[in-house]
Amino acid sequence: MALVTVGIIALTAIAYFRSRSDDPGLTSEVALVLTVLLGGLAMQRPGLAAGVGVALTVLLAARTRCA
């Protein structure tokens, strides 16, 4: 799990630095890393992962879109 998480973080960082002039936000990148971590949590504590996933979804849906 640690290796997968490090790989996702590395690939996400590369994608962010390649496209930061187009989209300066980090929301998608952070959501991707949190999704990977939630997948790992779901293997051990599915109820907790479901609750955190719902909270993450609410936070992402409530954010304002920048122009």
SVG drawing of the C-alpha trace seen along z (x, -y; Angstrom):
<svg xmlns="http://www.w3.org/2000/svg" viewBox="-22 -34 29 39">
<polyline fill="none" stroke="black" stroke-width="0.4" points="0.0,0.0 2.8,-2.4 4.5,-1.7 1.3,-2.4 0.6,-5.6 4.1,-6.9 3.7,-6.0 0.4,-7.8 1.8,-10.9 4.8,-11.0 2.7,-10.7 0.3,-13.3 3.1,-15.7 4.5,-15.3 1.0,-15.9 0.5,-19.0 3.9,-20.5 3.2,-19.8 -0.2,-21.5 0.0,-24.1 -0.1,-27.0 -3.5,-25.7 -5.0,-24.9 -3.4,-26.4 -5.7,-24.4 -4.7,-21.3 -8.2,-20.0 -8.1,-17.2 -4.6,-16.1 -5.4,-16.0 -8.7,-14.1 -6.8,-11.5 -4.3,-10.8 -7.1,-10.7 -9.0,-8.3 -6.0,-5.9 -5.7,-6.2 -9.4,-5.6 -9.1,-2.4 -6.4,-1.2 -8.5,-2.1 -11.5,-0.3 -9.5,3.0 -9.2,2.7 -12.1,0.6 -14.8,0.4 -17.3,-1.5 -14.9,-4.3 -13.7,-4.5 -17.4,-4.9 -17.9,-7.7 -14.7,-9.5 -15.6,-9.0 -19.0,-10.6 -17.4,-13.5 -14.8,-14.0 -17.6,-14.0 -19.5,-16.6 -16.4,-18.8 -15.6,-18.5 -19.2,-19.2 -19.4,-22.3 -16.3,-24.0 -16.7,-27.0 -15.5,-26.9 -12.9,-29.5 -13.1,-31.2"/>
</svg>
